[in-house]
Amino acid sequence: MGAAAPKDVRELCEYLVLGLVDDPAAVGVTVEMTDEAIVLRIVVAPEDRGKVIGRGGRVVRAIRSVVRAGAVKSGRRVLVEVDESPAAQPA
């Protein structure tokens, strides 16, 4: 459908994450297109990971819900993942 849809959902995801973290300069959201879905990978500073994931995963679950709702126009499935590798750096 819309060619700009992956960019839009990436910006929405980044906007939501920037409101949660203490170090906005360390935030990065990368887009990976697969046959089945658009995969958004969130990279944040190690000390902000807990804020993005939330207690019991509640915050990241809410981010996923909002981003999926924002991606309805694209007609593609959207997956949101938090990069938990220790050396994760924003792209």
PLY file of the C-alpha trace (Angstrom):
ply
format ascii 1.0
element vertex 91
property float x
property float y
property float z
element edge 90
property int vertex1
property int vertex2
end_header
0.00 0.00 0.00
1.89 3.12 1.20
5.63 3.18 0.53
6.15 5.63 3.40
4.45 3.39 5.96
7.66 1.82 7.38
9.12 5.30 7.91
5.93 6.46 9.63
5.80 3.53 12.05
9.53 3.92 12.77
9.01 7.59 13.62
6.01 6.74 15.82
8.00 4.10 17.68
10.97 6.44 18.12
8.69 9.22 19.39
7.19 6.91 22.03
10.59 5.64 23.18
12.14 9.13 23.34
9.50 10.11 25.90
10.58 7.30 28.22
14.38 7.46 28.31
16.91 9.62 30.15
19.43 9.53 27.28
17.57 10.40 24.06
20.83 10.61 22.10
21.31 6.86 22.57
17.92 5.94 21.08
17.83 4.22 17.71
15.07 2.45 15.85
16.01 0.38 12.83
13.61 -1.05 10.26
13.98 -4.50 8.77
11.58 -5.53 6.03
10.75 -9.23 5.77
8.22 -11.03 3.60
5.80 -11.36 6.50
6.34 -8.19 8.52
8.08 -4.94 9.25
10.46 -5.47 12.18
11.34 -2.42 14.30
14.37 -2.96 16.52
14.73 -0.50 19.41
18.21 0.27 20.71
18.61 2.30 23.91
21.30 2.88 26.51
21.67 -0.07 28.91
20.41 2.00 31.86
17.22 2.91 29.94
16.31 -0.63 28.86
14.25 -1.25 31.99
12.20 1.88 31.35
11.41 0.80 27.80
10.57 -2.78 28.76
8.70 -1.91 31.96
7.67 -4.10 34.84
6.60 -7.42 33.43
6.95 -6.05 29.89
3.97 -3.74 30.23
5.57 -0.69 28.63
6.95 -2.50 25.59
3.59 -4.26 25.19
1.88 -0.85 25.12
4.42 0.45 22.57
3.73 -2.60 20.39
-0.03 -1.99 20.58
0.24 1.68 19.59
2.68 0.98 16.76
0.51 -1.84 15.40
-2.51 0.46 15.46
-0.51 3.12 13.63
0.55 0.59 10.99
-2.95 -0.55 10.06
-2.84 1.57 6.87
0.21 -0.29 5.58
-1.62 -3.61 5.69
1.53 -5.31 6.96
2.28 -6.91 10.29
4.64 -4.91 12.53
6.90 -6.46 15.15
8.67 -4.37 17.78
11.77 -5.79 19.46
14.06 -4.31 22.10
17.71 -5.04 21.34
19.13 -6.42 24.57
22.68 -7.09 23.41
25.24 -5.49 25.77
27.09 -3.67 22.97
23.95 -2.32 21.28
24.51 1.09 19.75
22.00 3.19 17.82
22.29 3.06 14.04
0 1
1 2
2 3
3 4
4 5
5 6
6 7
7 8
8 9
9 10
10 11
11 12
12 13
13 14
14 15
15 16
16 17
17 18
18 19
19 20
20 21
21 22
22 23
23 24
24 25
25 26
26 27
27 28
28 29
29 30
30 31
31 32
32 33
33 34
34 35
35 36
36 37
37 38
38 39
39 40
40 41
41 42
42 43
43 44
44 45
45 46
46 47
47 48
48 49
49 50
50 51
51 52
52 53
53 54
54 55
55 56
56 57
57 58
58 59
59 60
60 61
61 62
62 63
63 64
64 65
65 66
66 67
67 68
68 69
69 70
70 71
71 72
72 73
73 74
74 75
75 76
76 77
77 78
78 79
79 80
80 81
81 82
82 83
83 84
84 85
85 86
86 87
87 88
88 89
89 90
